[in-house]
Amino acid sequence: MDAELVTLLHQHRDEIRRHFDVVVESLQAQMATAEELRALRAELAVMYSLLDRRLARLEPNGPGL
């Protein structure tokens, strides 16, 4: 397994999470509706799930590609 690739993917995952945290804060600051926030949270949950599955396949002792 390529440790550099796993590290890089972890870094990108963290950047994506930070980016969406900023988006959520911005929406909250603009008094976004509860419906808008629920939609954003649902979208983020799907993205995080996909990222975690991809990382699990690439990590040592993971199921592989």
CHARMM-style PDB file with segment names, atoms N, HN, CA, C and O in Angstrom:
ATOM      1  N   MET     1       0.847  -1.188   0.000  1.00  0.00      PROA
ATOM      2  CA  MET     1       0.000   0.000   0.000  1.00  0.00      PROA
ATOM      3  C   MET     1       0.882   1.237   0.000  1.00  0.00      PROA
ATOM      4  O   MET     1       1.916   1.272   0.668  1.00  0.00      PROA
ATOM      5  N   ASP     2       0.485   2.222  -0.728  1.00  0.00      PROA
ATOM      6  HN  ASP     2      -0.354   2.194  -1.271  1.00  0.00      PROA
ATOM      7  CA  ASP     2       1.215   3.476  -0.853  1.00  0.00      PROA
ATOM      8  C   ASP     2       0.826   4.411   0.290  1.00  0.00      PROA
ATOM      9  O   ASP     2      -0.249   5.011   0.270  1.00  0.00      PROA
ATOM     10  N   ALA     3       1.698   4.532   1.277  1.00  0.00      PROA
ATOM     11  HN  ALA     3       2.571   4.045   1.293  1.00  0.00      PROA
ATOM     12  CA  ALA     3       1.409   5.356   2.460  1.00  0.00      PROA
ATOM     13  C   ALA     3       1.207   6.819   2.086  1.00  0.00      PROA
ATOM     14  O   ALA     3       0.406   7.517   2.709  1.00  0.00      PROA
ATOM     15  N   GLU     4       1.933   7.285   1.071  1.00  0.00      PROA
ATOM     16  HN  GLU     4       2.584   6.718   0.565  1.00  0.00      PROA
ATOM     17  CA  GLU     4       1.773   8.683   0.641  1.00  0.00      PROA
ATOM     18  C   GLU     4       0.361   8.941   0.126  1.00  0.00      PROA
ATOM     19  O   GLU     4      -0.214   9.996   0.395  1.00  0.00      PROA
ATOM     20  N   LEU     5      -0.195   7.996  -0.606  1.00  0.00      PROA
ATOM     21  HN  LEU     5       0.272   7.139  -0.825  1.00  0.00      PROA
ATOM     22  CA  LEU     5      -1.544   8.145  -1.145  1.00  0.00      PROA
ATOM     23  C   LEU     5      -2.573   8.209  -0.016  1.00  0.00      PROA
ATOM     24  O   LEU     5      -3.481   9.040  -0.044  1.00  0.00      PROA
ATOM     25  N   VAL     6      -2.430   7.337   0.968  1.00  0.00      PROA
ATOM     26  HN  VAL     6      -1.693   6.662   0.991  1.00  0.00      PROA
ATOM     27  CA  VAL     6      -3.349   7.344   2.107  1.00  0.00      PROA
ATOM     28  C   VAL     6      -3.257   8.672   2.844  1.00  0.00      PROA
ATOM     29  O   VAL     6      -4.280   9.248   3.214  1.00  0.00      PROA
ATOM     30  N   THR     7      -2.040   9.163   3.060  1.00  0.00      PROA
ATOM     31  HN  THR     7      -1.209   8.695   2.760  1.00  0.00      PROA
ATOM     32  CA  THR     7      -1.845  10.447   3.734  1.00  0.00      PROA
ATOM     33  C   THR     7      -2.487  11.573   2.942  1.00  0.00      PROA
ATOM     34  O   THR     7      -3.164  12.430   3.511  1.00  0.00      PROA
ATOM     35  N   LEU     8      -2.280  11.575   1.644  1.00  0.00      PROA
ATOM     36  HN  LEU     8      -1.731  10.880   1.182  1.00  0.00      PROA
ATOM     37  CA  LEU     8      -2.854  12.608   0.782  1.00  0.00      PROA
ATOM     38  C   LEU     8      -4.382  12.593   0.840  1.00  0.00      PROA
ATOM     39  O   LEU     8      -5.009  13.649   0.926  1.00  0.00      PROA
ATOM     40  N   LEU     9      -4.972  11.419   0.793  1.00  0.00      PROA
ATOM     41  HN  LEU     9      -4.463  10.561   0.723  1.00  0.00      PROA
ATOM     42  CA  LEU     9      -6.431  11.317   0.868  1.00  0.00      PROA
ATOM     43  C   LEU     9      -6.959  11.807   2.212  1.00  0.00      PROA
ATOM     44  O   LEU     9      -7.996  12.467   2.273  1.00  0.00      PROA
ATOM     45  N   HSD    10      -6.251  11.485   3.277  1.00  0.00      PROA
ATOM     46  HN  HSD    10      -5.409  10.949   3.227  1.00  0.00      PROA
ATOM     47  CA  HSD    10      -6.658  11.990   4.593  1.00  0.00      PROA
ATOM     48  C   HSD    10      -6.605  13.509   4.618  1.00  0.00      PROA
ATOM     49  O   HSD    10      -7.499  14.149   5.170  1.00  0.00      PROA
ATOM     50  N   GLN    11      -5.570  14.092   4.028  1.00  0.00      PROA
ATOM     51  HN  GLN    11      -4.844  13.572   3.579  1.00  0.00      PROA
ATOM     52  CA  GLN    11      -5.443  15.550   3.996  1.00  0.00      PROA
ATOM     53  C   GLN    11      -6.592  16.175   3.217  1.00  0.00      PROA
ATOM     54  O   GLN    11      -7.149  17.187   3.644  1.00  0.00      PROA
ATOM     55  N   HSD    12      -6.949  15.598   2.099  1.00  0.00      PROA
ATOM     56  HN  HSD    12      -6.497  14.776   1.752  1.00  0.00      PROA
ATOM     57  CA  HSD    12      -8.051  16.145   1.302  1.00  0.00      PROA
ATOM     58  C   HSD    12      -9.376  16.018   2.039  1.00  0.00      PROA
ATOM     59  O   HSD    12     -10.209  16.923   1.990  1.00  0.00      PROA
ATOM     60  N   ARG    13      -9.569  14.908   2.713  1.00  0.00      PROA
ATOM     61  HN  ARG    13      -8.893  14.173   2.752  1.00  0.00      PROA
ATOM     62  CA  ARG    13     -10.801  14.724   3.475  1.00  0.00      PROA
ATOM     63  C   ARG    13     -10.926  15.823   4.525  1.00  0.00      PROA
ATOM     64  O   ARG    13     -11.999  16.399   4.701  1.00  0.00      PROA
ATOM     65  N   ASP    14      -9.843  16.107   5.210  1.00  0.00      PROA
ATOM     66  HN  ASP    14      -8.972  15.638   5.067  1.00  0.00      PROA
ATOM     67  CA  ASP    14      -9.868  17.156   6.230  1.00  0.00      PROA
ATOM     68  C   ASP    14     -10.139  18.521   5.611  1.00  0.00      PROA
ATOM     69  O   ASP    14     -10.868  19.327   6.189  1.00  0.00      PROA
ATOM     70  N   GLU    15      -9.563  18.790   4.445  1.00  0.00      PROA
ATOM     71  HN  GLU    15      -8.971  18.135   3.975  1.00  0.00      PROA
ATOM     72  CA  GLU    15      -9.799  20.070   3.765  1.00  0.00      PROA
ATOM     73  C   GLU    15     -11.263  20.204   3.358  1.00  0.00      PROA
ATOM     74  O   GLU    15     -11.856  21.274   3.497  1.00  0.00      PROA
ATOM     75  N   ILE    16     -11.837  19.128   2.861  1.00  0.00      PROA
ATOM     76  HN  ILE    16     -11.355  18.258   2.749  1.00  0.00      PROA
ATOM     77  CA  ILE    16     -13.251  19.154   2.470  1.00  0.00      PROA
ATOM     78  C   ILE    16     -14.120  19.409   3.688  1.00  0.00      PROA
ATOM     79  O   ILE    16     -15.055  20.207   3.626  1.00  0.00      PROA
ATOM     80  N   ARG    17     -13.825  18.748   4.787  1.00  0.00      PROA
ATOM     81  HN  ARG    17     -13.065  18.100   4.839  1.00  0.00      PROA
ATOM     82  CA  ARG    17     -14.607  18.967   6.007  1.00  0.00      PROA
ATOM     83  C   ARG    17     -14.487  20.408   6.481  1.00  0.00      PROA
ATOM     84  O   ARG    17     -15.481  21.019   6.874  1.00  0.00      PROA
ATOM     85  N   ARG    18     -13.277  20.951   6.445  1.00  0.00      PROA
ATOM     86  HN  ARG    18     -12.470  20.454   6.125  1.00  0.00      PROA
ATOM     87  CA  ARG    18     -13.096  22.354   6.864  1.00  0.00      PROA
ATOM     88  C   ARG    18     -13.881  23.289   5.950  1.00  0.00      PROA
ATOM     89  O   ARG    18     -14.516  24.235   6.416  1.00  0.00      PROA
ATOM     90  N   HSD    19     -13.833  23.023   4.657  1.00  0.00      PROA
ATOM     91  HN  HSD    19     -13.316  22.256   4.278  1.00  0.00      PROA
ATOM     92  CA  HSD    19     -14.551  23.866   3.695  1.00  0.00      PROA
ATOM     93  C   HSD    19     -16.052  23.865   3.994  1.00  0.00      PROA
ATOM     94  O   HSD    19     -16.676  24.925   4.045  1.00  0.00      PROA
ATOM     95  N   PHE    20     -16.621  22.701   4.188  1.00  0.00      PROA
ATOM     96  HN  PHE    20     -16.114  21.840   4.146  1.00  0.00      PROA
ATOM     97  CA  PHE    20     -18.051  22.641   4.436  1.00  0.00      PROA
ATOM     98  C   PHE    20     -18.428  23.176   5.809  1.00  0.00      PROA
ATOM     99  O   PHE    20     -19.541  23.669   5.993  1.00  0.00      PROA
ATOM    100  N   ASP    21     -17.523  23.088   6.774  1.00  0.00      PROA
ATOM    101  HN  ASP    21     -16.619  22.688   6.625  1.00  0.00      PROA
ATOM    102  CA  ASP    21     -17.786  23.736   8.067  1.00  0.00      PROA
ATOM    103  C   ASP    21     -17.934  25.238   7.873  1.00  0.00      PROA
ATOM    104  O   ASP    21     -18.797  25.868   8.485  1.00  0.00      PROA
ATOM    105  N   VAL    22     -17.088  25.809   7.018  1.00  0.00      PROA
ATOM    106  HN  VAL    22     -16.388  25.298   6.521  1.00  0.00      PROA
ATOM    107  CA  VAL    22     -17.179  27.242   6.718  1.00  0.00      PROA
ATOM    108  C   VAL    22     -18.502  27.555   6.023  1.00  0.00      PROA
ATOM    109  O   VAL    22     -19.142  28.564   6.319  1.00  0.00      PROA
ATOM    110  N   VAL    23     -18.907  26.687   5.100  1.00  0.00      PROA
ATOM    111  HN  VAL    23     -18.387  25.867   4.860  1.00  0.00      PROA
ATOM    112  CA  VAL    23     -20.177  26.894   4.398  1.00  0.00      PROA
ATOM    113  C   VAL    23     -21.338  26.866   5.389  1.00  0.00      PROA
ATOM    114  O   VAL    23     -22.230  27.713   5.330  1.00  0.00      PROA
ATOM    115  N   VAL    24     -21.325  25.898   6.291  1.00  0.00      PROA
ATOM    116  HN  VAL    24     -20.601  25.210   6.339  1.00  0.00      PROA
ATOM    117  CA  VAL    24     -22.399  25.794   7.282  1.00  0.00      PROA
ATOM    118  C   VAL    24     -22.425  27.035   8.162  1.00  0.00      PROA
ATOM    119  O   VAL    24     -23.495  27.586   8.423  1.00  0.00      PROA
ATOM    120  N   GLU    25     -21.267  27.479   8.621  1.00  0.00      PROA
ATOM    121  HN  GLU    25     -20.398  27.032   8.410  1.00  0.00      PROA
ATOM    122  CA  GLU    25     -21.205  28.689   9.448  1.00  0.00      PROA
ATOM    123  C   GLU    25     -21.744  29.896   8.689  1.00  0.00      PROA
ATOM    124  O   GLU    25     -22.456  30.727   9.253  1.00  0.00      PROA
ATOM    125  N   SER    26     -21.403  29.984   7.415  1.00  0.00      PROA
ATOM    126  HN  SER    26     -20.825  29.308   6.957  1.00  0.00      PROA
ATOM    127  CA  SER    26     -21.880  31.094   6.598  1.00  0.00      PROA
ATOM    128  C   SER    26     -23.402  31.060   6.468  1.00  0.00      PROA
ATOM    129  O   SER    26     -24.067  32.089   6.586  1.00  0.00      PROA
ATOM    130  N   LEU    27     -23.940  29.877   6.227  1.00  0.00      PROA
ATOM    131  HN  LEU    27     -23.399  29.041   6.132  1.00  0.00      PROA
ATOM    132  CA  LEU    27     -25.396  29.748   6.129  1.00  0.00      PROA
ATOM    133  C   LEU    27     -26.071  30.115   7.446  1.00  0.00      PROA
ATOM    134  O   LEU    27     -27.103  30.786   7.461  1.00  0.00      PROA
ATOM    135  N   GLN    28     -25.483  29.673   8.536  1.00  0.00      PROA
ATOM    136  HN  GLN    28     -24.644  29.128   8.523  1.00  0.00      PROA
ATOM    137  CA  GLN    28     -26.062  30.000   9.834  1.00  0.00      PROA
ATOM    138  C   GLN    28     -26.012  31.502  10.072  1.00  0.00      PROA
ATOM    139  O   GLN    28     -26.961  32.082  10.600  1.00  0.00      PROA
ATOM    140  N   ALA    29     -24.920  32.126   9.688  1.00  0.00      PROA
ATOM    141  HN  ALA    29     -24.149  31.654   9.259  1.00  0.00      PROA
ATOM    142  CA  ALA    29     -24.771  33.566   9.868  1.00  0.00      PROA
ATOM    143  C   ALA    29     -25.790  34.332   9.028  1.00  0.00      PROA
ATOM    144  O   ALA    29     -26.211  35.428   9.398  1.00  0.00      PROA
ATOM    145  N   GLN    30     -26.177  33.757   7.911  1.00  0.00      PROA
ATOM    146  HN  GLN    30     -25.834  32.867   7.610  1.00  0.00      PROA
ATOM    147  CA  GLN    30     -27.150  34.403   7.030  1.00  0.00      PROA
ATOM    148  C   GLN    30     -28.573  33.990   7.382  1.00  0.00      PROA
ATOM    149  O   GLN    30     -29.509  34.233   6.621  1.00  0.00      PROA
ATOM    150  N   MET    31     -28.721  33.365   8.542  1.00  0.00      PROA
ATOM    151  HN  MET    31     -27.961  33.168   9.160  1.00  0.00      PROA
ATOM    152  CA  MET    31     -30.041  32.948   9.013  1.00  0.00      PROA
ATOM    153  C   MET    31     -30.705  31.991   8.022  1.00  0.00      PROA
ATOM    154  O   MET    31     -31.880  32.135   7.683  1.00  0.00      PROA
ATOM    155  N   ALA    32     -29.935  31.027   7.575  1.00  0.00      PROA
ATOM    156  HN  ALA    32     -28.981  30.910   7.850  1.00  0.00      PROA
ATOM    157  CA  ALA    32     -30.473  30.031   6.647  1.00  0.00      PROA
ATOM    158  C   ALA    32     -31.628  29.291   7.311  1.00  0.00      PROA
ATOM    159  O   ALA    32     -31.674  29.133   8.531  1.00  0.00      PROA
ATOM    160  N   THR    33     -32.524  28.860   6.504  1.00  0.00      PROA
ATOM    161  HN  THR    33     -32.486  28.988   5.513  1.00  0.00      PROA
ATOM    162  CA  THR    33     -33.666  28.125   7.037  1.00  0.00      PROA
ATOM    163  C   THR    33     -33.223  26.743   7.508  1.00  0.00      PROA
ATOM    164  O   THR    33     -32.195  26.223   7.076  1.00  0.00      PROA
ATOM    165  N   ALA    34     -33.999  26.176   8.379  1.00  0.00      PROA
ATOM    166  HN  ALA    34     -34.835  26.599   8.730  1.00  0.00      PROA
ATOM    167  CA  ALA    34     -33.709  24.831   8.864  1.00  0.00      PROA
ATOM    168  C   ALA    34     -33.703  23.839   7.704  1.00  0.00      PROA
ATOM    169  O   ALA    34     -32.920  22.889   7.697  1.00  0.00      PROA
ATOM    170  N   GLU    35     -34.564  24.059   6.737  1.00  0.00      PROA
ATOM    171  HN  GLU    35     -35.200  24.831   6.742  1.00  0.00      PROA
ATOM    172  CA  GLU    35     -34.629  23.172   5.565  1.00  0.00      PROA
ATOM    173  C   GLU    35     -33.311  23.204   4.780  1.00  0.00      PROA
ATOM    174  O   GLU    35     -32.812  22.157   4.368  1.00  0.00      PROA
ATOM    175  N   GLU    36     -32.751  24.392   4.573  1.00  0.00      PROA
ATOM    176  HN  GLU    36     -33.157  25.243   4.907  1.00  0.00      PROA
ATOM    177  CA  GLU    36     -31.481  24.521   3.852  1.00  0.00      PROA
ATOM    178  C   GLU    36     -30.358  23.826   4.613  1.00  0.00      PROA
ATOM    179  O   GLU    36     -29.526  23.147   4.011  1.00  0.00      PROA
ATOM    180  N   LEU    37     -30.331  23.991   5.922  1.00  0.00      PROA
ATOM    181  HN  LEU    37     -31.007  24.543   6.411  1.00  0.00      PROA
ATOM    182  CA  LEU    37     -29.288  23.354   6.723  1.00  0.00      PROA
ATOM    183  C   LEU    37     -29.430  21.834   6.717  1.00  0.00      PROA
ATOM    184  O   LEU    37     -28.428  21.122   6.651  1.00  0.00      PROA
ATOM    185  N   ARG    38     -30.654  21.331   6.784  1.00  0.00      PROA
ATOM    186  HN  ARG    38     -31.468  21.910   6.838  1.00  0.00      PROA
ATOM    187  CA  ARG    38     -30.866  19.877   6.718  1.00  0.00      PROA
ATOM    188  C   ARG    38     -30.392  19.325   5.374  1.00  0.00      PROA
ATOM    189  O   ARG    38     -29.772  18.262   5.325  1.00  0.00      PROA
ATOM    190  N   ALA    39     -30.676  20.030   4.300  1.00  0.00      PROA
ATOM    191  HN  ALA    39     -31.179  20.893   4.339  1.00  0.00      PROA
ATOM    192  CA  ALA    39     -30.251  19.584   2.970  1.00  0.00      PROA
ATOM    193  C   ALA    39     -28.731  19.551   2.870  1.00  0.00      PROA
ATOM    194  O   ALA    39     -28.164  18.608   2.319  1.00  0.00      PROA
ATOM    195  N   LEU    40     -28.077  20.570   3.397  1.00  0.00      PROA
ATOM    196  HN  LEU    40     -28.538  21.336   3.844  1.00  0.00      PROA
ATOM    197  CA  LEU    40     -26.618  20.614   3.365  1.00  0.00      PROA
ATOM    198  C   LEU    40     -26.024  19.495   4.208  1.00  0.00      PROA
ATOM    199  O   LEU    40     -25.076  18.835   3.782  1.00  0.00      PROA
ATOM    200  N   ARG    41     -26.563  19.279   5.383  1.00  0.00      PROA
ATOM    201  HN  ARG    41     -27.333  19.815   5.729  1.00  0.00      PROA
ATOM    202  CA  ARG    41     -26.060  18.205   6.249  1.00  0.00      PROA
ATOM    203  C   ARG    41     -26.226  16.842   5.580  1.00  0.00      PROA
ATOM    204  O   ARG    41     -25.339  15.993   5.678  1.00  0.00      PROA
ATOM    205  N   ALA    42     -27.334  16.629   4.912  1.00  0.00      PROA
ATOM    206  HN  ALA    42     -28.055  17.318   4.832  1.00  0.00      PROA
ATOM    207  CA  ALA    42     -27.559  15.357   4.217  1.00  0.00      PROA
ATOM    208  C   ALA    42     -26.530  15.164   3.106  1.00  0.00      PROA
ATOM    209  O   ALA    42     -25.992  14.070   2.932  1.00  0.00      PROA
ATOM    210  N   GLU    43     -26.263  16.223   2.363  1.00  0.00      PROA
ATOM    211  HN  GLU    43     -26.700  17.111   2.504  1.00  0.00      PROA
ATOM    212  CA  GLU    43     -25.269  16.154   1.287  1.00  0.00      PROA
ATOM    213  C   GLU    43     -23.880  15.863   1.850  1.00  0.00      PROA
ATOM    214  O   GLU    43     -23.138  15.052   1.295  1.00  0.00      PROA
ATOM    215  N   LEU    44     -23.533  16.521   2.944  1.00  0.00      PROA
ATOM    216  HN  LEU    44     -24.136  17.180   3.395  1.00  0.00      PROA
ATOM    217  CA  LEU    44     -22.235  16.291   3.566  1.00  0.00      PROA
ATOM    218  C   LEU    44     -22.119  14.865   4.088  1.00  0.00      PROA
ATOM    219  O   LEU    44     -21.064  14.246   3.956  1.00  0.00      PROA
ATOM    220  N   ALA    45     -23.169  14.346   4.667  1.00  0.00      PROA
ATOM    221  HN  ALA    45     -24.026  14.849   4.775  1.00  0.00      PROA
ATOM    222  CA  ALA    45     -23.136  12.981   5.188  1.00  0.00      PROA
ATOM    223  C   ALA    45     -22.837  11.987   4.072  1.00  0.00      PROA
ATOM    224  O   ALA    45     -22.076  11.041   4.275  1.00  0.00      PROA
ATOM    225  N   VAL    46     -23.424  12.189   2.904  1.00  0.00      PROA
ATOM    226  HN  VAL    46     -24.042  12.958   2.740  1.00  0.00      PROA
ATOM    227  CA  VAL    46     -23.172  11.309   1.759  1.00  0.00      PROA
ATOM    228  C   VAL    46     -21.716  11.428   1.321  1.00  0.00      PROA
ATOM    229  O   VAL    46     -21.055  10.419   1.077  1.00  0.00      PROA
ATOM    230  N   MET    47     -21.214  12.664   1.219  1.00  0.00      PROA
ATOM    231  HN  MET    47     -21.751  13.484   1.416  1.00  0.00      PROA
ATOM    232  CA  MET    47     -19.825  12.866   0.787  1.00  0.00      PROA
ATOM    233  C   MET    47     -18.845  12.229   1.764  1.00  0.00      PROA
ATOM    234  O   MET    47     -17.901  11.562   1.340  1.00  0.00      PROA
ATOM    235  N   TYR    48     -19.052  12.424   3.068  1.00  0.00      PROA
ATOM    236  HN  TYR    48     -19.819  12.967   3.412  1.00  0.00      PROA
ATOM    237  CA  TYR    48     -18.154  11.848   4.069  1.00  0.00      PROA
ATOM    238  C   TYR    48     -18.190  10.327   4.014  1.00  0.00      PROA
ATOM    239  O   TYR    48     -17.158   9.671   4.159  1.00  0.00      PROA
ATOM    240  N   SER    49     -19.364   9.774   3.807  1.00  0.00      PROA
ATOM    241  HN  SER    49     -20.202  10.306   3.689  1.00  0.00      PROA
ATOM    242  CA  SER    49     -19.498   8.328   3.716  1.00  0.00      PROA
ATOM    243  C   SER    49     -18.700   7.785   2.533  1.00  0.00      PROA
ATOM    244  O   SER    49     -18.003   6.778   2.658  1.00  0.00      PROA
ATOM    245  N   LEU    50     -18.804   8.453   1.390  1.00  0.00      PROA
ATOM    246  HN  LEU    50     -19.370   9.271   1.289  1.00  0.00      PROA
ATOM    247  CA  LEU    50     -18.051   8.029   0.208  1.00  0.00      PROA
ATOM    248  C   LEU    50     -16.553   8.146   0.436  1.00  0.00      PROA
ATOM    249  O   LEU    50     -15.801   7.245   0.064  1.00  0.00      PROA
ATOM    250  N   LEU    51     -16.107   9.238   1.041  1.00  0.00      PROA
ATOM    251  HN  LEU    51     -16.717   9.970   1.343  1.00  0.00      PROA
ATOM    252  CA  LEU    51     -14.684   9.413   1.324  1.00  0.00      PROA
ATOM    253  C   LEU    51     -14.180   8.345   2.279  1.00  0.00      PROA
ATOM    254  O   LEU    51     -13.116   7.767   2.059  1.00  0.00      PROA
ATOM    255  N   ASP    52     -14.931   8.077   3.335  1.00  0.00      PROA
ATOM    256  HN  ASP    52     -15.796   8.547   3.514  1.00  0.00      PROA
ATOM    257  CA  ASP    52     -14.504   7.079   4.309  1.00  0.00      PROA
ATOM    258  C   ASP    52     -14.411   5.697   3.682  1.00  0.00      PROA
ATOM    259  O   ASP    52     -13.496   4.936   3.997  1.00  0.00      PROA
ATOM    260  N   ARG    53     -15.351   5.362   2.795  1.00  0.00      PROA
ATOM    261  HN  ARG    53     -16.094   5.980   2.539  1.00  0.00      PROA
ATOM    262  CA  ARG    53     -15.293   4.060   2.122  1.00  0.00      PROA
ATOM    263  C   ARG    53     -14.071   3.965   1.226  1.00  0.00      PROA
ATOM    264  O   ARG    53     -13.405   2.931   1.190  1.00  0.00      PROA
ATOM    265  N   ARG    54     -13.770   5.039   0.500  1.00  0.00      PROA
ATOM    266  HN  ARG    54     -14.312   5.880   0.529  1.00  0.00      PROA
ATOM    267  CA  ARG    54     -12.596   5.026  -0.383  1.00  0.00      PROA
ATOM    268  C   ARG    54     -11.320   4.905   0.425  1.00  0.00      PROA
ATOM    269  O   ARG    54     -10.417   4.158   0.049  1.00  0.00      PROA
ATOM    270  N   LEU    55     -11.232   5.631   1.534  1.00  0.00      PROA
ATOM    271  HN  LEU    55     -11.965   6.238   1.840  1.00  0.00      PROA
ATOM    272  CA  LEU    55     -10.038   5.550   2.370  1.00  0.00      PROA
ATOM    273  C   LEU    55      -9.887   4.164   2.971  1.00  0.00      PROA
ATOM    274  O   LEU    55      -8.772   3.650   3.052  1.00  0.00      PROA
ATOM    275  N   ALA    56     -10.966   3.557   3.390  1.00  0.00      PROA
ATOM    276  HN  ALA    56     -11.872   3.975   3.325  1.00  0.00      PROA
ATOM    277  CA  ALA    56     -10.899   2.227   3.986  1.00  0.00      PROA
ATOM    278  C   ALA    56     -10.327   1.220   2.999  1.00  0.00      PROA
ATOM    279  O   ALA    56      -9.606   0.303   3.392  1.00  0.00      PROA
ATOM    280  N   ARG    57     -10.648   1.386   1.714  1.00  0.00      PROA
ATOM    281  HN  ARG    57     -11.234   2.131   1.395  1.00  0.00      PROA
ATOM    282  CA  ARG    57     -10.117   0.463   0.699  1.00  0.00      PROA
ATOM    283  C   ARG    57      -8.626   0.656   0.488  1.00  0.00      PROA
ATOM    284  O   ARG    57      -7.936  -0.279   0.081  1.00  0.00      PROA
ATOM    285  N   LEU    58      -8.115   1.851   0.756  1.00  0.00      PROA
ATOM    286  HN  LEU    58      -8.675   2.611   1.086  1.00  0.00      PROA
ATOM    287  CA  LEU    58      -6.716   2.149   0.472  1.00  0.00      PROA
ATOM    288  C   LEU    58      -5.803   1.991   1.675  1.00  0.00      PROA
ATOM    289  O   LEU    58      -4.586   1.903   1.517  1.00  0.00      PROA
ATOM    290  N   GLU    59      -6.365   1.953   2.867  1.00  0.00      PROA
ATOM    291  HN  GLU    59      -7.354   2.024   2.996  1.00  0.00      PROA
ATOM    292  CA  GLU    59      -5.545   1.868   4.066  1.00  0.00      PROA
ATOM    293  C   GLU    59      -4.992   0.457   4.214  1.00  0.00      PROA
ATOM    294  O   GLU    59      -5.594  -0.516   3.761  1.00  0.00      PROA
ATOM    295  N   PRO    60      -3.819   0.367   4.863  1.00  0.00      PROA
ATOM    296  CA  PRO    60      -3.253  -0.959   5.122  1.00  0.00      PROA
ATOM    297  C   PRO    60      -4.275  -1.816   5.875  1.00  0.00      PROA
ATOM    298  O   PRO    60      -4.987  -1.321   6.749  1.00  0.00      PROA
ATOM    299  N   ASN    61      -4.339  -3.076   5.535  1.00  0.00      PROA
ATOM    300  HN  ASN    61      -3.761  -3.478   4.825  1.00  0.00      PROA
ATOM    301  CA  ASN    61      -5.272  -4.036   6.130  1.00  0.00      PROA
ATOM    302  C   ASN    61      -6.722  -3.759   5.741  1.00  0.00      PROA
ATOM    303  O   ASN    61      -7.637  -4.386   6.275  1.00  0.00      PROA
ATOM    304  N   GLY    62      -6.939  -2.817   4.811  1.00  0.00      PROA
ATOM    305  HN  GLY    62      -6.196  -2.307   4.378  1.00  0.00      PROA
ATOM    306  CA  GLY    62      -8.286  -2.555   4.299  1.00  0.00      PROA
ATOM    307  C   GLY    62      -8.639  -3.624   3.281  1.00  0.00      PROA
ATOM    308  O   GLY    62      -7.798  -4.463   2.957  1.00  0.00      PROA
ATOM    309  N   PRO    63      -9.856  -3.615   2.773  1.00  0.00      PROA
ATOM    310  CA  PRO    63     -10.272  -4.642   1.822  1.00  0.00      PROA
ATOM    311  C   PRO    63      -9.584  -4.561   0.466  1.00  0.00      PROA
ATOM    312  O   PRO    63      -9.694  -5.494  -0.329  1.00  0.00      PROA
ATOM    313  N   GLY    64      -8.878  -3.470   0.183  1.00  0.00      PROA
ATOM    314  HN  GLY    64      -8.789  -2.713   0.830  1.00  0.00      PROA
ATOM    315  CA  GLY    64      -8.187  -3.338  -1.098  1.00  0.00      PROA
ATOM    316  C   GLY    64      -9.069  -2.730  -2.154  1.00  0.00      PROA
ATOM    317  O   GLY    64     -10.266  -2.530  -1.952  1.00  0.00      PROA
ATOM    318  N   LEU    65      -8.450  -2.432  -3.308  1.00  0.00      PROA
ATOM    319  HN  LEU    65      -7.477  -2.595  -3.473  1.00  0.00      PROA
ATOM    320  CA  LEU    65      -9.196  -1.783  -4.400  1.00  0.00      PROA
ATOM    321  C   LEU    65      -9.993  -2.772  -5.192  1.00  0.00      PROA
ATOM    322  OT1 LEU    65     -10.677  -2.393  -6.143  1.00  0.00      PROA
TER     323      LEU     65
END
